[in-house]
Amino acid sequence: MCSSDLIAAGEVVRKYGEPIGVAAVAIAPGDHVHVDNLEYRPVDRADVVPATRPAPRRPAATRTFMGFRRANGRAGTRNYIGLLTTVNCSASVARFIAAQVEKSGMLDAYPTIDGIVALTHTSGCAMPTAGEGYDMLRRTILGYANHPNFGGFLMLSLGCETNELQALMEDPRFAPSAPAWKALVIQEQGGTRETVAAGVEAVRELLPVVGAAHREPIPASELIVAMECGGSDAYSGIAANPVVGKASDLVIGQGGTATFSETPEVYGAEHLLAARAIGPEVAAKLYRRIRWWERYATVNAGSMDSNPAPGNKAGGITTIVEKSLGAIAKGGTTDLVDVVEYAEPLVGPGLVFMDSPGYDPVSVTGMVAGGAQVVCFTTGRGSVFGCKPVPSIKVASNTPMFSRMRDDMDVNAGRVVDGTATVDEVGTELFDLILEIASGRKPLSEEMGIGQDEFAPWPVGAVM
């Protein structure tokens, strides 16, 4: 063996043409490169400043889906009734109402209603109203209240929380797509039993309005598709994520909007994403969020390399940069038109990046709050994720896991690794499936009723 064939200790190791770490010991050709011989080391590089390019025009859509046209003009892919909570203290009441409505069978008379979902969380009080956490929670709840996949909703408040119901409804951003909604305050109703009874009656009154909605052809240009990866493995960056990237290109090619998030999982690859920005101001937004995350990790005694998770490493991923280089493949090949903060509205057409943690439920909750009506979720290790009121399509990165978790996986991108299909072929199939799912076909997670407990607003900030 020639010594020049070795990667010497301390020498940079590259994957996808980019540095992912340095050799901890000498690495010979054929050696398995992983945590025992590769270590993370930050790379100093200048921020990319792209040239200004014109924002993409919205092409005329040639494809359609069968969706729900709301009175405010927005388009939904589902027609759920939501039970939204301002604070954790109203969580149990919301669940009790949903259980009684389902048990009563009153939904059976309205076949166009997809169901009732109680979205509860752990926050809403004991928080400073001037803090980031409060702002994020308000944006998230407002985003769900405005979401076109709700044909109606009931907002539930305890009555004394920091996240006040009245202030929420008076917020200028409160603009529900739902034609009918109501609100109840537990303390004013007289307690749990009284509020549950009033809530069930409120839902009964909403039913005729929500049930009158019907599907109609809607241009694919009105789709906002969220892209997430969870439980990644070494194949995610060469199979599932590029497949989703191809589908996102096709959505954008129809004049639609595609989005992905998880800022810690673009770390180390942000220069490649910034180079695709339509101008310096968009790239600067991305770099500001990267710098915020570096400070956030330091303040909380962490490191950006705390991600990847143990499951990612067991699946063959070694450093955060390696994971990030594979993760950004979800963004396809189009220009980056904007970078938005957590749960802010997603406005296209084109590719939009949303700042969020890498934790799947929190990340997807933010993108749904931003307006996404369909989620494509890639996984190499396996996932049982859902996110009502939005359907979640699961894309497996390898065939063994797809076969093992057949009841949870909708698409097998492992065929790319097997050599039986190309990224373009599977990506085009996924795009067609997105239109089918948007038109009412249920992905496996929705068939199993998964998606109520995955609502998870980002809990950043002090709890007082």
Beta strands, then each sheet from edge to edge (+ up, - down):
strand 1: 12-15
strand 2: 18-23
strand 3: 38-39
strand 4: 64-69
strand 5: 75-76
strand 6: 80-85
strand 7: 115-119
strand 8: 150-157
strand 9: 180-185
strand 10: 215-219
strand 11: 224-229
strand 12: 257-260
strand 13: 336-340
strand 14: 350-354
strand 15: 374-379
strand 16: 392-396
strand 17: 411-412
sheet 1: 1+ 2- 3+
sheet 2: 5+ 4- 10+
sheet 3: 7+ 6+ 8+ 9+
sheet 4: 13+ 14+ 12+ 11+ 15+ 16+ 17+
end
